[in-house]
Amino acid sequence: MDYSATAVHPTPANTSPTQPVVRVTLRGARHANTTGRRARELAWQWVASKWPRLMPDHAEMAMGRFARNLPGQRLVSQVGADPSNWTLAVAFDERQSARTWMTQIDITDSADAHVLSLQTVCTRRPDAPAVIAPPSLLGTWVERLDLHDGPFSVLGEPRDVHDKAQLDAFYTHVLSPLRRLPVIALTSRPRSRYFGVDPQGLATAVRGMAHVVCLSPDIAADVARRLGPKLGVVPGAARIYRAGMAPDAAPQDHPLLRAAAEDQGPHVSKGAFRRSLCQTICAWSVRERTEHTAPRVTLAQ
């Protein structure tokens, strides 16, 4: 989708430069031949729940290309030369046309699995900072489909590490060259369940974009010995191991993030740190190298 040329309808907001805010690519399980079809159905359900007036009827949905342009809303879908490949692009204006959001979904059939790609961009508004979060469709895909990041399952819940076997699996995961999503590692102090952020809430917020791991305090101590003291896991903070992690990695490439002081006051929502981590992961997603780049579809007529 050439977003810089997108025109939902002629308003000043739609002529502003755009910036990508979310980009993710996941693969379906090799044995799941229905992944692409089910992913497409879930995408249409997502559209129907948010922009029902953009929905095509059954005959229109079966067409090779469908487009609908309404005030403040625009949708294009098209089937590729291979009928199993499909693209959906949707754009909408915020109220008072303060900002335009555009999401493109690509479902392709590779040699051994379906590849699902999702990208969201928005128009730049220096006077109105955007609140970034991945589209809810991504979470639905993770919940309803068997998706993978390299050889690792993509989950909507944290992985627990309590014993040596689980710790060995954690090292395999973190150090795998096939991993493309970051790993957020959390731990707590002995006899405490305080991780700095609710692990389940975080795993739900970043599902499809990052893996969340909770290490028990006694196991977490081994991480600093194995990966180095500057790459260890700290109680109440989030260590983020980016893709391409190596045993001799530079600590600044895999930062330790803590809740800001203003996020820890008695009147601040407990979800403030979670939202900050989610926005960090979204920002990284547009900078990290992706294994699959789909051609863009223009929304302009």
N, C-alpha and C positions, 0 to 999 in steps of 0.2 A: 504494500500500500504506500503510494507516494503521498505521505501525509502533508508535506509542505505544499502540495497542490490541492489539498482537500477543500471542498466548499460544501458544507451542509446547507447553508443558505447565506446570502451575502450580508454579514454583520462584521464589525471591526474585529471581534474576538476570533473569527474564523480565518482572518488574514494574518494573524500573529504567527511568529515562528513556533515550531513545535519542539517538544523534548520527549524522548522515550523515558518511561518511568517504570515499566515492568517488562521483562523479557525472559521467557522460560521455554525449554524444550525437554520433553520427556518421551520415553519409549514404552510401548505396550509390551506385555509379556509375549514371548515368542510363540507360545502355544495358543494364544487368544486371538483367533481369527475374527472375532466379532468386535474387537476393540474400536476400530475405526467407525463402524456403524453406530455403536453405542455412544461414542464420543460425539458424533454428529447429532444424535438425538438429544443428548444432554445440552449441547450448545443451543439447539432450537428451543428447548425448555427454558433455558436461561434468558433468551431473547423474549419469549412469550411472557415471562414473569416481570420483566423490566420495561419492555416497549411493545405491548401487545398490538399496537396499531401497525407496527412494522412487519408483523408476521404474514407470510404468504399462505395461501390455501394449499391444499394437497397437490393440485395440478401445477401451481406455480413452484412449489417446492421441488417438484420432479424435473423442472426445467434445467437446462445446462447452466443458465445464468439468470439471476433474478435481481432486480434492483427496485428499491422504493425510497422516495424522497419526500419527507414531510417537514413542516416547519420545526427546526431544531433537532431533527432526527434523520438519519440516512443509513440505509443497509444495502449491501451488495453480497450476494453469494454466487459462487460459480464452481462447476465441476471441471477438473483438469482433463487433459487428454486421456489419462488413465482414470476411469470412472471412480476408482477408489480414492483418488486425491480430491480434496475439497477445501475451499477457502470461504470464510465468512468474515466480512468487515462491517463494523457498525460504529456510528459516531453519534454523539448527542451533545447539545449545549446545556450548560448549567443555567440556572435561573438568571434572568437579566443578561444572558449570554456572556457571563464573566469568563468562562473558559469552555473550550470544546475538548471532549474526551473521545478517543478513537481506539478501538481494539480490533486487532486482526487475529483470526484463528486459522491455522493451517493443519490439516490432517493428511498425511501422506503415507503411502504404503511402500516401505523400503524392502530390501531383500529378505529380511528376517522378522520384521515387526512393524507395526504402525508407529509413526512418529507424530506426536502432538506438539504443536508450537503455538504460543500465545504471546502477543506483544501489545502493550498499551502505551499510547503517547497522549500528551495533552498540550494545548497551546500555552505558551509562556505568559505569565502575568506577574511581573515583579511586585505589583501593588497588592496581590492576593495570593499568598503562598498556598500551594496545593497540599491537601492531605492525601498521601499516597498509601494505597493498599491494593493488593492483588484482586482482580475480579473474582467474584464468588464462584464463577464457573470452574476456576482452577481447583478450588477445594472440593467441588462436586466431582470432578474427574478423579481426584485422589481417593475420595470415599467410594466411588462406584466402579472404578476400573482398577485393573492390576497393572500398575505403572512402575517403571524402573529408572534409576539414575545409574547408568552403567549396569553392573550386576546387582545393584542394591535396590531393594524394594523402597518405594516412596510411600511414607506413612503419614497419617494425620495425628499421630500420637508419639510421645517420647520413647526412645529405647532406653531400657535400664541396664546398667552395668554393675553387677554385684559380685562376680566371681572371675577367676582367671580365664575361663573359656570365653566369657563375654568380653573381658578386657582384650584378649587376643583378637576377637572379632572387631572390636573397636579400633585397634591399631590397623588391622587390614582395611577397614573402611576409610579411616582418616588418611592413610598413606597410599591408597589406591590411585594409580594414574588414570583410571577409568571414571572416577567420580567427577561430576560437573557441578554439583550443588554443594554449598558450604555446609559444614557440620557445626552446630552450636552446642558446645559442651558445658554442662552445668554441674555443680556439686554443692554440698551443704557442709556445715560443721557437724562433728559427731553429736549424736542424739538430737539432731535438729532436722527439720524438713524445709528450712528456708533456703531457697535457691536464688533469691534476688528477683525472681519472676516465677509465676505459676507455670511449670513445665507443660501441662496440658494446654493451657491457654495459649502459650507461645507456639506449641506444635500445631495447634489449630490455625493460628494466625499466619504461619509461614508454610503451611502444607503445600507441597509441590515446588517450593522454592528453597527449602533448607531441611536438613535432618536435625532433630533435637535429641540429645543424649544426656541422661542423668547418671552420673557416676557416684557410687557410694564413697564416703570420706576416706575409708581405708584404701579403696582401690584408686581413688584420685591421686593419692600420693605417689603412685608408681608412674603416673603420666609425666611428671617433672623429671623423674629419673630416666625415662625412656626418650622423651622428646626434648629434654633440656629444661632448666628451671625457668627460663623466660617464655616457655611455651606450655607451661602447666595449666591446670584448672584450679580456680580460686573460689572458695565459698562465697556465695552471694553475687557473683559476677558471671559474665558470659564470655567464654573463649570461643572465637569463631575461626575455625580452620577452613581456609578457602581451598578451592580446587587446586590441584597441583602441589599439595603439601609434600615436602620431602623431609627426611630426618634432620638435615642441616639447614632447615628453612630459617629465614630471617624473621624474628619475632614481630616486627612491624607489619609483616604481610599477613599475620594471623592474630589480630589484636584481641586484647582483653577489654571488654566493655563493661562499665559499671553504670548503675543508675545515677543520673545527675543529682546534685544536692537538692535542687528544686523539685525533684521527683520523689523525694523521701519524706516530705513534710506530712503532718497528720491529716491535712485536708486534700491531699493529692490522691487521685485515683490509683489503685494498685496496678492498673493496666498501663500506666504511663511508660514504664520501662519496656513493657512488651511492645507497645506501639512504636517506641523509638527503635527497638531491635528490628521490628518488621520493616520500618522505613529504610533502615540501613541495608537489610537484605534486598529490598526492592531496588535500591540505588546500585548495589553491587551487581544485580542481575543484568543491568543494561551495559555494564562495563566488562563483565567476564566474557571470555571467548565461548561461543556456542558451537556445537557440533553440526547444527543444521540451520541453514538460513533459507527461508522460503521467498519466492518472488513476491513483490508487493502488488496489491490491487488498488487501483485508484477509486476513490469514492466520488470524484468529480464527474459530472455528466459531460 
